[in-house]
Amino acid sequence: MIVISKVQTVLDSILLPYGILSSHQRRITVNEIENSSVTVNQDEYVVYRIVSTKSRFFGDGKKQALQTNIDINYFYRFDKNTSTVNEALDRINLIRKTFENIDDWRIINGLNEIYDLDNDFRGFNIEVALIEVGDI
């Protein structure tokens, strides 16, 4: 399974029950979630991207590990409502905890605040790494 599919699977398992969509590199907007009765949350979304891929731990000329760093940006509609911010923080922390509890994943950079250029959304960022071991 490629890295993008692995990230998408984890994020979907966490976010789709809340109607929050995640996608690679750009926001995707839809009116409904396929095979689901959950209403799409148009006020929150996640965009992720691969930041870098590094070969690690060479032995006998062969790669022993591959580290892929992924940037995850969680955006929420900014309305200065404390409960909105707290709910967004709860979900980004759920994302962080989920990746921490999967053996092949590590948190590289913790929680950072970010903003969206259209000034309607604010967000939080974390960076995770997938460590793949073996002859890669």
N, C-alpha and C positions, 0 to 999 in steps of 0.2 A: 504494500500500500504506500503510495507516495505521501510525502509530508503534508501537503495541502489537504489531502483526504483525511489524514489522521487528525489534523487540527479541526477541520470542519466537523468531523464526527463527534469530537469532544465538545465543541462549542454548541452544536445542535442538541446534544443530550442535556446540556445545562440550560440553554436559553429558549428553545422552542416551546417548552411548557409555559413560558411567560409571554409568548408571541413575539419574541425578539429574534430578528434575523441576523445572521453573521455571514460575511462573504469575504472573499479574497480580493484585496487591493482597492475595491470601491464599494459604495453602498448600492445595494439592490433593493428596489421597492416593489412590492407586490400587494395585492388586495387580500389574498388568502394563502394559507399554508397547505400545501398538497397533503391529502390524507389526514387532515386534522380539523377538529372543530374549534381550535383555539383562534381567537381573533388576533390579527397582526397588530403589534404595538408599533405605531408609526412615530412614537416619541422617543424610542430608543433603538440603537443598532450597534453592531460591532463590525469593524473592518480589521483584517489582519494581513500581514505580509511577511515574506521571508526576508530577513535582514542580511544574513550571511550563512555560508556553509563552510566548515573547516574540517580538514582531515586531521586526525589526532593519533598519537601513539603508534608510530611506525615501528614495525619489527620485521626483519628479513625482507625489507622492500615492499611489504604489503601493509595497507591501512588496517588498523585494528579498531578504529572508532571514527565515527563521523558526527560532528556536532552541527546542527542546524538551528539558528536563532530565529525566532518568530516574534514580531511586534504585534501586540493585540491592543487595539484602541476601542474602548467602550464609550459611545456617545449617548447623551441623554438631552432632551429638550430643556433648555435653561429657562426656568421661570421663577427663580429665587425661592422655590418652595422647598423647605427643609426636608420634607418627607420624600420628595423626588430625588434629592441628592442622596439621602440615606438609603433609599431603595437601590439606586445605581451603585453605591458603595457596597451594599450587601451582595449584589450580583457579581461585581468585579472581584470581590473577595471570594465568592463561591468559585469563580473561574480559577483564581489563584490556588485555592485549596485543592480543587479537583486535579489540576496539573501537578501539584506537589505530591499528590497521592498515587500518581501513575509512575511505575518504576522507571521508565525510559525518559521521563521529563524532569527538568529542573527550572527553577525560577532564576533568571539572570539579573533582571532589574525589577525592583519592587514597584509599588504603586506610585505613579506620578500624575499630576493634573495636566490636561491638555485642553485646547479649545479648537473649535471648528471655525473655518474662515468665514462662514456666513453669519456668525454671531448669534444664531438661534440655538446652537448646541454647545455644550461643554462636555468634558469627558475625563476618563482616566485611562492610563496606559500601564501595561506590564509587558515584560519581555520574557519569553520562555525559551528553553532549548530542548530539542529532541536529541538524545545521545543514542546512536545506533552502534551496536558493538558487533564485531565479527569481521570477516573478510568482505568488505563493502565495495 
